[in-house]
Amino acid sequence: MGLFSFTKEIAMDLGTANTIIISNGKIVVDDPSYVSVNTQTGKLVALGQEAKNQAGKTPPWITTVRPLKDGVIADFNAAEQMIRGLIKKTDNKHHFFPLSLRIVVCIPSGATEVEIRAVRDSAEHAGGRDVFMIFEPMAAALGIGLDVEAPEGNMIVDIGGGTTEIAVISLGGIVTNQSIRFAGDELTQDIVEYMGRQHNMKIGESTAEKIKINVGSALVHLDNPPEDYIVHGGNRMTALPMEVPVSYQEIAHCLDKTVSRMEMAVLSALESTPPELYTDIVRNGIYLSGGGALLRGLDKRMTDKINIPFHVAEDPLHAVAKGTGIALKNINRYSLTTILIR
């Protein structure tokens, strides 16, 4: 951009759980993908962390929603308001002239044409004049630091909030991919159901998320196990308050079914991988990114199951966002390839 350029450029990781915006190479917004709306007036009440804090605590005329479900837009109006509001957070300066907005947004590799159009429309309605899109596993690969344009196979497993993206990348394109619509949210729901079934305790998503962060595990035996996490909630039968210590072994058993489904999806993607690229993947290993990659013991469990080394990205939570930022920085080059989509 020139000194007097009136174009603002941002990269957006529009996620089911969190939305991250990068501007000028820096993360300027990192907020939960929540909005609170006044149903009587249709006006935005809160967004991001503030809206998430209001979830389950609002009066009847205010509703708190997550505009994205399974990685794609489920509530078009809420998504547009959230995108517009988060973009406003990126710039507190006053400009004499309206800025033209160029946006690169990442989308699930399994998104349909209709779902891609919904993301594009939301970005345009929020002020985007020039909208590009990039598939999440491609963005994750860029964020991890892989050379996506090399004639070499690399496999990415990006476990987000709504989708798990599994893709083999070579020569700047996605050769094979699996986009499965269960990921971090599914693990959270497993914990909600387990606490109700096993401990007769009623908890919400927020508490289940805290359990997952504190004692979440993919293995029943860890070298550095976390201490038991004390959960407070109400008894489902009597509504009396309860206090239950939860161990990582319990949660490992609770999450086993969903983690097994992820393993099967990785094996399915490997089955459809061309032999030469398969050899590259065995040599290079498989890269884990996204919030789900932080689940304790997941890399070891998958390595033991699939017999290919799994590597957790250096900053798994921000790998996709960083890759989207790299795509924005190289927009003139990547827009001529299959890396970016108009």
C-alpha positions in Angstrom: 0.0 0.0 0.0 1.2 3.5 -0.8 1.6 6.4 1.7 -1.8 7.9 0.7 -3.6 4.6 0.0 -7.3 4.6 0.9 -7.5 0.8 1.0 -7.6 -1.0 4.3 -6.5 -4.7 4.2 -7.5 -7.3 6.8 -7.3 -11.0 7.1 -10.1 -12.8 9.0 -10.3 -16.2 10.5 -14.1 -16.5 10.7 -14.4 -19.4 13.1 -17.3 -21.2 14.8 -15.7 -20.6 18.2 -13.5 -17.5 17.7 -13.0 -14.9 15.1 -9.4 -13.5 14.7 -8.6 -10.5 12.5 -5.1 -9.6 11.4 -4.2 -6.1 10.1 -0.7 -4.9 9.2 0.7 -8.3 10.2 -0.6 -8.1 13.7 -3.6 -9.8 15.5 -5.9 -6.9 16.3 -9.0 -8.8 17.2 -9.3 -12.2 18.9 -12.9 -12.6 20.2 -15.4 -15.4 20.6 -17.9 -15.6 17.7 -20.9 -14.5 19.7 -23.4 -11.6 19.3 -26.2 -10.4 21.6 -29.1 -8.8 19.7 -32.2 -6.9 21.0 -35.1 -8.9 19.4 -37.5 -5.9 19.7 -35.3 -3.4 17.9 -32.9 -5.8 16.0 -30.0 -3.7 17.2 -26.7 -5.2 18.3 -26.3 -5.2 22.1 -22.8 -6.8 22.5 -20.4 -8.9 20.5 -17.3 -11.0 21.1 -16.3 -11.8 24.7 -18.9 -9.4 26.1 -21.7 -11.3 24.3 -20.3 -14.7 25.3 -20.3 -13.5 29.0 -24.0 -12.8 28.5 -24.9 -16.2 27.1 -27.7 -17.9 29.2 -28.0 -14.8 31.4 -30.1 -12.4 29.2 -33.7 -11.2 29.7 -36.3 -12.5 27.1 -35.9 -9.6 24.7 -32.2 -10.1 24.3 -30.9 -13.2 22.5 -27.2 -14.3 22.4 -26.3 -16.4 19.4 -23.3 -17.9 17.6 -23.7 -16.8 14.0 -21.7 -19.8 12.7 -22.4 -23.4 13.0 -20.2 -26.2 11.8 -17.8 -23.7 10.3 -20.4 -21.9 8.1 -22.8 -19.1 8.6 -26.1 -20.2 10.2 -27.5 -16.8 10.9 -26.8 -14.3 8.1 -28.0 -11.1 9.9 -26.1 -11.9 13.1 -23.0 -12.8 11.1 -23.1 -9.6 9.2 -23.5 -7.6 12.4 -20.7 -9.5 14.1 -18.3 -9.0 11.1 -19.1 -5.3 10.9 -18.7 -4.8 14.6 -15.3 -6.7 14.8 -14.0 -4.8 11.8 -14.8 -1.5 13.6 -12.7 -2.7 16.5 -9.6 -2.8 14.2 -9.4 0.9 13.5 -10.0 3.8 16.0 -8.7 6.4 13.6 -10.9 9.0 11.9 -10.5 9.3 8.2 -11.4 12.2 5.9 -12.4 9.7 3.2 -14.1 6.3 3.5 -11.6 3.5 3.2 -12.0 0.8 0.6 -11.8 -2.6 2.4 -10.0 -5.6 1.1 -10.6 -8.8 3.0 -9.2 -12.3 2.9 -11.5 -14.7 4.8 -10.9 -18.4 5.5 -13.6 -21.0 4.9 -14.0 -24.8 5.5 -12.7 -26.8 2.6 -16.0 -28.7 2.5 -18.1 -25.6 2.2 -20.8 -25.7 -0.5 -21.2 -23.0 -3.2 -24.2 -21.6 -1.2 -22.2 -21.5 2.0 -19.3 -19.8 0.2 -21.7 -17.2 -1.2 -23.1 -16.6 2.3 -19.6 -15.8 3.6 -18.9 -13.5 0.6 -22.2 -11.7 0.9 -21.7 -11.1 4.7 -18.2 -9.7 4.1 -19.4 -7.5 1.3 -22.4 -6.2 3.3 -20.0 -5.5 6.2 -18.1 -3.1 3.9 -15.7 -5.4 2.0 -15.1 -4.0 -1.5 -12.6 -6.7 -2.5 -13.3 -10.1 -0.9 -11.0 -13.1 -1.3 -11.3 -16.5 0.4 -8.9 -19.2 1.4 -9.6 -22.8 2.5 -8.8 -23.4 6.2 -6.3 -26.2 5.8 -4.4 -24.1 3.2 -4.3 -21.2 5.6 -3.1 -23.5 8.4 -0.3 -24.8 6.2 0.8 -21.3 5.5 0.6 -20.4 9.2 2.6 -23.4 10.2 5.4 -22.3 7.7 5.1 -25.0 5.1 6.0 -24.3 1.4 2.5 -25.0 0.0 3.7 -24.5 -3.6 6.4 -27.1 -3.5 5.9 -30.5 -5.3 5.7 -32.3 -2.0 2.8 -33.7 0.0 1.9 -32.3 3.4 -1.1 -33.3 5.5 -2.9 -30.8 7.8 -5.5 -31.7 10.4 -7.1 -28.5 11.6 -9.5 -29.1 14.5 -11.6 -26.0 15.0 -14.8 -25.4 16.9 -17.3 -26.6 14.3 -15.3 -28.6 11.7 -12.2 -30.8 11.5 -10.4 -30.0 8.3 -8.1 -32.8 6.9 -6.3 -32.0 3.7 -3.3 -33.1 1.7 -1.6 -30.1 0.0 0.9 -30.1 -2.9 1.8 -27.5 -5.6 -0.4 -24.8 -4.2 -3.6 -26.9 -4.2 -5.6 -29.3 -2.1 -5.2 -32.8 -3.5 -7.5 -34.7 -1.2 -9.6 -33.4 1.7 -12.1 -34.5 4.4 -14.2 -31.7 6.0 -16.1 -33.3 8.9 -18.6 -31.4 10.9 -17.6 -32.4 14.4 -14.7 -30.9 16.3 -14.2 -28.9 19.5 -17.9 -28.2 20.0 -18.6 -32.0 19.8 -16.0 -32.6 22.5 -17.7 -30.0 24.6 -21.1 -31.5 24.1 -19.7 -34.9 25.0 -18.6 -33.5 28.4 -22.1 -31.9 29.0 -23.8 -35.2 28.4 -21.2 -37.2 30.4 -21.6 -34.9 33.5 -25.4 -35.4 33.3 -25.2 -39.1 32.8 -22.3 -40.0 35.2 -22.7 -37.4 37.9 -26.3 -36.4 37.5 -25.1 -32.8 37.2 -26.5 -30.2 34.9 -23.8 -27.9 33.4 -23.7 -25.5 30.4 -21.3 -25.2 27.5 -19.2 -22.6 29.3 -18.5 -25.0 32.2 -17.9 -27.9 29.9 -15.4 -25.8 28.0 -13.5 -25.1 31.2 -13.4 -28.8 32.0 -12.0 -29.5 28.5 -9.3 -26.9 29.0 -8.3 -28.0 32.5 -8.5 -31.8 32.3 -9.3 -32.6 28.7 -7.2 -35.5 27.4 -7.1 -38.0 24.6 -5.2 -40.6 26.7 -5.9 -42.2 30.0 -2.2 -42.2 30.9 -0.3 -38.9 30.7 3.3 -38.2 31.6 2.4 -34.9 33.2 -1.3 -35.3 34.3 -3.3 -32.3 35.4 -4.9 -32.1 38.8 -8.5 -32.9 39.2 -10.8 -30.1 38.3 -13.6 -29.2 40.7 -16.9 -28.6 38.9 -19.8 -26.7 40.5 -23.3 -27.2 39.3 -26.9 -28.2 40.1 -28.2 -31.7 40.6 -30.5 -32.6 37.7 -33.1 -34.3 40.0 -33.1 -32.1 43.1 -31.7 -28.8 41.8 -29.4 -28.7 44.9 -25.9 -27.5 44.4 -23.1 -30.0 43.8 -19.4 -30.1 43.8 -17.7 -32.8 41.8 -13.9 -33.4 41.2 -13.3 -34.6 37.7 -10.1 -36.3 36.6 -8.5 -36.3 33.2 -9.0 -40.1 32.9 -12.7 -39.6 33.2 -12.7 -37.1 30.4 -10.4 -39.2 28.2 -13.0 -42.0 28.4 -15.8 -39.5 27.8 -14.1 -38.1 24.6 -12.9 -41.4 23.2 -15.8 -41.9 20.7 -15.4 -38.5 19.1 -11.5 -38.7 19.0 -11.9 -42.2 17.4 -14.1 -40.6 14.7 -11.4 -38.1 14.0 -8.8 -40.9 13.6 -11.1 -42.7 11.1 -11.4 -39.5 9.1 -7.6 -39.1 8.9 -7.3 -42.7 7.8 -10.0 -42.1 5.2 -8.1 -39.1 3.8 -4.9 -41.2 3.7 -6.7 -43.9 1.7 -7.5 -41.5 -1.1 -4.0 -39.9 -1.1 -1.8 -40.7 -4.2 1.1 -43.0 -3.4 3.9 -40.5 -4.1 2.3 -37.9 -1.8 1.6 -40.6 0.8 5.4 -41.3 0.9 6.0 -37.6 1.5 3.5 -37.6 4.4 5.1 -40.6 6.1 8.5 -38.8 5.9 7.2 -35.3 6.9 4.6 -36.4 9.4 1.1 -34.9 9.8 0.5 -31.4 11.3 -2.1 -30.7 13.9 -3.6 -27.2 14.2 -6.6 -25.5 15.7 -7.8 -25.4 19.3 -8.5 -29.1 19.3 -4.7 -29.8 18.8 -4.2 -28.6 22.4 -6.1 -31.7 23.7 -3.6 -33.4 25.9 -2.0 -36.6 24.4 -3.9 -36.2 21.0 -0.7 -36.2 19.0 0.7 -39.3 20.8 -2.6 -41.1 20.5 -2.8 -40.5 16.7 0.8 -41.3 16.2 0.4 -44.7 17.9 -2.9 -45.4 16.0 -1.8 -44.4 12.5 2.0 -45.0 12.7 2.8 -41.6 11.2 4.3 -38.9 13.4 1.9 -36.1 14.3 3.3 -32.7 15.0 1.4 -30.0 16.9 1.8 -26.5 15.4 3.9 -24.0 17.3 0.8 -21.8 17.9 -2.1 -24.1 16.9 -4.9 -21.6 17.9 -3.6 -18.9 15.6 -2.1 -21.0 12.8 -5.1 -20.5 10.4 -5.3 -16.7 11.2 -1.6 -16.3 10.6 -1.8 -18.2 7.3 -4.7 -16.0 6.2 -2.5 -13.0 7.1 0.3 -14.4 4.9 -2.1 -14.9 2.1 -3.2 -11.2 2.4 0.4 -10.1 2.3 1.0 -12.1 -0.9 -2.4 -11.4 -2.4 -1.2 -10.4 -5.8 0.8 -13.6 -6.2 -1.7 -16.0 -4.6 -4.7 -14.6 -6.4 -3.3 -15.9 -9.6 -3.2 -19.5 -8.2 -5.7 -21.8 -6.5 -4.6 -20.7 -3.1 -7.0 -17.7 -3.1 -10.6 -17.8 -4.3 -12.4 -14.8 -5.7 
